[in-house]
């Protein structure tokens, strides 16, 4: 199928409020009737934009549930080591909850607009990773040579077209960015990736950002970013109930520490000598290459973040069309699979258990909230979902590969500000070609079918 390309002009554009992406913590109050109609239409769209809107709706339900438990409508378990989850800890959770830039950066891709030019132009009318403010305060393109491609329906690619530095958890890479945006209209699945092409053909693209949304059925949703995993179970409701009006029955959430993941699968050394003592120069060169980049494996996964190999879509689906108990159990285990966590939440049966790392005391602290009527058995069962004795905030030591290079030390705190450079990878100099874009084809609206 012919691909559609568009070159991005460097021009000043205005921010159009109606297309601003909804905040993950925003409410529905104060919207006009027209706004309600637009939001409801987008929420039901069977395309990537619709998936983003459903992701944000589920996220708001989770935040509302946590706030409701924390705000005084629940008892606090006095047997906890600390009986009060302070406001700074709460704000840290809110600020980092589903905060990957990919959600905002890719939220406007859809199959409902009248033409491809309209879709792409709106990307530069809001603040995101592709725009910056010029001297007059107007938004302009951050990447003059950037291209946006509609490969086919529900499949898009963005190329930055220029080399820059990318800082992540103590490592600085130099290269060009590639954004991949995908949607499965049969299952209501979204996936977006940001990979950095270092320009070294021996290395894979490095996955620095990740966003995945998987609707298991009408009541079960799994979401993943490069640092977070979330499983949400909604209470049963009528088939036509607006998802924004649903009630959370259970949810399970975790956020990585920013240090080396316990589940990171490092590059495995190749044997450099064969069965008959033959020396393999290719194996030796490859071993030496990855010894220089111990934060990277052959799939392009990054040592402190989730990558392509960690996809929620790789967990075997249920053939019945609804989420089976076995599948839900697998995904709940997947949420808490890694041991290097900053935060872990479990909510079920009116009990909320918050496990969070305190960098001053250098230990995990637990805060348990429960509603009146929750039994001791219910409370213990939720607390036992996350065992603090199995967590390790500082992460694992990266393997040396070969040559005695132990790689970067784990970075305490998983900071979001730009960290110091550990290594730099060669730059890319070529920009992609640009051709004219044909009109986009319209996709049918409506709530996606069950996966």
N, C-alpha and C positions, 0 to 999 in steps of 0.2 A: 504494500500500500504506500502511495506517495506520502512523504512526510511534509508537514507544514512548518515553515520557519518564519520568524519575525525578527527583524533587527530593532533594537531598542534605541530610540533617539535620546540624546542628552538635552532635555527640555524641562523647563519648570512646569510643575503641575500642581493643582490644588487638591487639598484633602477633602474628599466628599464624604460627609458624615454617614450618609445612609449605607455606605459600603464598608464602614469601619468594622473590623472584626470584634465580635462580642467578647468581653472579658470573661475569663473562666469563672470569676467570682461574681459576675453581674447578675442582677435579678430581672424579673419581667415587669416590675412595677413602672408605671409612667410611660409605657409605650402607647403610641397612638393606634387607632384602628388600622391605619395603613401599615404601620410598623408591625402590628400583630399579623396582618395578612402576609407581609413579606417574610417575616420570621417563620411562620407556619409553613408557607410554601417551600422555603429553603430547607426546613427541617424534614420535609417529606420528599425532597428531590432524590432521585435514584442516580446519584453521581457523586463525585468526590466532595464537592461542596456540601451536599447533604450529609455525607459521612462526617465531615468536620463539625457541622451543626449538631449532629447527634452526639458526637464526642463531647462537645462543650456542654450540652444539656446533661449528660451523664455526670460530667465533672462537677457541675453546679449542684446536682443532687447529693453527691458525696460531701462537698463542702458544707452544704446545709445540714446534713446529718451530723457531721463532726461539731459544727457550731451549736446545734441543738443539744447535743450531749454535754458540751463544755460549758454552756452558758448558764447552767444552774437547774436544768430540768432533769438532772440525774444526780445520784449520790456519788461521792468520791470514796474510793476504797482506802480506808485509813491505814490498812496494813501495808500499803505501798511504801517504798523507801522515801518517796517524796509525794506529798498529797496535793500538790498544786502545779499544774502545767502552766508555766508563766507566759505572759503575753508575747515575749520575744520568741519563745519556742513555737507558739501558735502562728505568729507572723512569718517565721521561717518556713513553716509548712505551707501556708497560703501562698507566699511569694514563689515558692519552688514547685508547687503542685501543677503538673502539666504545663511547665514553663518553657519547653523546647521552642525555639524560634520557628521550627518547621510548621507548627500549627498555624501561626500567623502568616508565614511566608507563602504557604501553599493554599491558603483557605479559599481563594477566589477562583480556582480552577473548577470548571463545571461544564456541563453539556446543555445548559438551558439558555445561554446567551444567543443573540441573533447572529453574531459573527465573531470570528477569532480575534480580530483587531480590538473589539470591545473587551473581551476577556483579558487580553494582555495589557491593554492600556490602564485598566483599573488596578493592576498590580502596583503601578507607580503613583497611585493616588492615595496610598496609605503608607504609614511608617512600617518598614520591614527591613530585612537584610539586603534588599535590592535597591533601597533608596537612601538618600542623605539630604541634608538641608544645605542649600547654597547660601550665598551672602545676603540674599534678600529674604531668607526665611522660607523659601519655596522648596518643595521636594523635587529632586532630580535623580536620575539614574546613578547608582554607585558604580556600575560597570558599563563603560561606553561601548564595549564590543560584545556585550551580552546577547545571547540568542535564546529564544524560547521556541520549543518544538512540540507540536501536537503529532505524535507518532501515529496514533489512531485513537479511536474513541476510548476515553478513560485512561490514557497513557500519554504522559507529558515529560519533557526533559528541558532543563535549563542549564546552560553553560555560561560561566562567568566571563570566559574569554580573556582573562588576564591573571597574572600571577600575583599572589599576595601571601602574607604570613597568617597561619591559623594556629592559635595557642589553645592548648587543651591539657589541663592537669599536669603541668610541668614539662610538656613537650611542645615545641614549635615546629610546625611543618611549613614548607614553602611549596606552593603549587596553585593550580586552578581548581575552582569548585564546580561540581556537577550535582544538580538536584534531580532526583527521579521521583515522579509522582504517579501512583497507580491506584486504580479502583476496580473492584470486582462487583459488577452490578447484579450478579446472581446471588451473591452471598452477603452483600453489604460489608465489604472489607476495604479499608484504606491503608496505604503504605506510602511513606515518603522517606527518602534517604538523601543525605548530603555526603558525598565522597570527595576527597581531595586527590587529584591526579598530581603526583610528585614529579612527573616527567621522566622518571626512571622506569623503563620498560620492564625491568626485572621485578618491580614491586607492584602489588595490586593497588587499586584505589583504596584510600583509607576512609573508613566510615566514621565520621565525627558526630553526625546527627541522625536520629532515627525517630520515626513516628509510625505507630501501627494502631489501627482500630479494627477489632473483630467482633461483629455481632454473632453470638452463638445461637441465640434465638431471641424471642421478644422480651425475655426476662434476664438474660445473661450477656454481659459485655466485658471484653478484655481489651485493655489499652496498654501500650508500651511506648516509652520514649527512650532516648539514649541513657537515661539515668533512673527511670521509674518503671514500675509494673503495677497494674491495677486490675482487679477482677471485681465486678459489681453485679450483685444479684438483686433484682427488683421484685417487690411483692406482686403476686398475680393480679391482673386487672383485665377489664374488658378489652377486646381486640383493638377497638378504635380509640383507646385512651391516649391522650397527648403525652408523650414521654416526659414533658416538663412537669406534668402533674403526677407522675408516678412516685412511689415511696421505696426507699432503699431498705431492703430486708437484711442484706449482708454486704460487706465489702472488705477487700484485702489489698493492702497497698505497701509498697516498699520503695525506698530511694537509696541509691548507691552512695558510698562515702566519698568517692573521688579518688580513692586509692586503688591499688591493683585488685581486680576482681578475683574471688576465689574460683569462679567458673571460667575464667579466661583460659582458653586453650592455646598455649604458646606454641610456637614453631618447634617441631620435633626434628632433631638432628638427623641427617641422612648418614648412612655408613659411608665413610670415605675410602674404605678398603673392601674389595670384593672377596668372594669365597676363596679365590686362589691368590689372594694377596695383591690383586690389581688395584692401583690407585685411581680414584675417580676425581678428576679435576673439576668437573661440573658440580659434583656433590660438595666438594671442599669450598668452591666459590659461593654456592648457595648458603652453606652453613655460615660462612664468613659474613655474607650480606645480612642475614637475619640476626647474627650476633651484634651487628651494629645498630639494629632496630629491634630490641627485645620487647618493645611496647606494641609490636605488630605481629600478626600471624599471616599465614598464606591466604586467608580469606579477606584480609583487609580489616579485620576486627581490631579495635583499639583496647589496650590493656585495662582501662578504667571505665569503659562504657560498653553498653550493649551494642551489638552489630548485627550484620546480616545472618550470621550463624545462630543468633539467639532469637530468631523470629518466632512470634506466637503462632504464625501460620504453619510452622513445622510440626506443631503438636497435632497428632492425628485427629481429624474431624470425626464427628459422630454421624454414622450413615442414616440414622433415623430422621434427620432433619431438625431435631431438637437436641439441646445440650444434655447428654446423659450424665448420670452421677459420676461415672468413671472419668469422663472428659473434664467435668468441673473440678474433680479432685486433682487431676493432672495439672490444670492451670493454676489452682490454688498453691500447689507445691512449687510450680514454676515462679509464682510471685515472690516466694521466700527462698528461692533456690540458692542465691548468692549469700555468702556469709559476711561480705564487706559492705554493711549497710549503715547509713546514717539514721534512717527512720524506718519503722515497720508498724503498720496499723492493722488491727483486726477488729471487725465490728459484726456482731451477730446476737440475736435474741435480746436486744436491748442492752448489750454490753459493748463498750468501746475500750480497747486496750491499746495504749500508745507506748511504743518503745522507741526511745531516742537517745542518741549518744551525746554526753556532756564532755566537751573538750577540756574543761577545767578540772573536773574530777577524773577524767579519762576512764569513764565507765558508762555503761548503759543504764538509763533510768526508765522506770515504768510508771505509767499513770493509768489507772483504771476507773472508768465511769460506768455506772449502771443505773437502769431505771428501777423504780419500785416494783417489787415482785420478782426480780431476777434471783434465781436460786444460787446457792454457793456452787453447786455443780455447773451451772451455766457460766458463772464468772471464771471458775477454774479452767473450764474447757476452752474459753476464748483466750485466756492468758497463756495456756499451754501451746497455742498455735505457733507463737514465736518464742523460742527458747534463747535467752540472752547468753547462756553459756556456750552456744554454738556460733556466736557472732564475733567478728574480728574487724574492728573499724580500720585498723592500719593496713589491712589487706595482706596479701601474700607477697613474698619476695619473688621478683621476676627471675626466670631461669637465665643462666649466663650465656647460653648458646654455645659459643666456642671462643677461645682467645681470652677468657677470663673477664669479659665485659659483663658486669652485673646489671647494666642498664640504669635508668633513673630511679632514685629512691622514691618510695611512695610519698605523695604530697598530702600532708595532714589537712583535713578540713574540706577537701573537694571544692576549693574556692571557685567562684565564678568570675572573679576579676582576672585580668590577663596575668598569667604566671611567668616566671623567668624561663628563658629558652634552655632546653636541654640539648637538643640537636636540631640541625636544619637539614632539610632534604632539598636536592637540586630543584631549580625552578623550571617551569614550563614557559615557553616563549611564543608558541603558535596560538592563534585565535581561530575559532571555527568559522566556516563559511556561512554566508547568509543568503537566503533566497526569499521570494515573496510568499506570503501565506494565503491559502484559499480560505473560503468561509468554513466555519465549523458546522457540523451537522447537529441538528437538535435531537436530544434524547427524550424519551417519554418521562413524564413526571409520575409522582406517586410514591408511596412507601415501598421500599425494596422488599422483595419476597424473603421468606425465612431462608437462612443459610442452610 
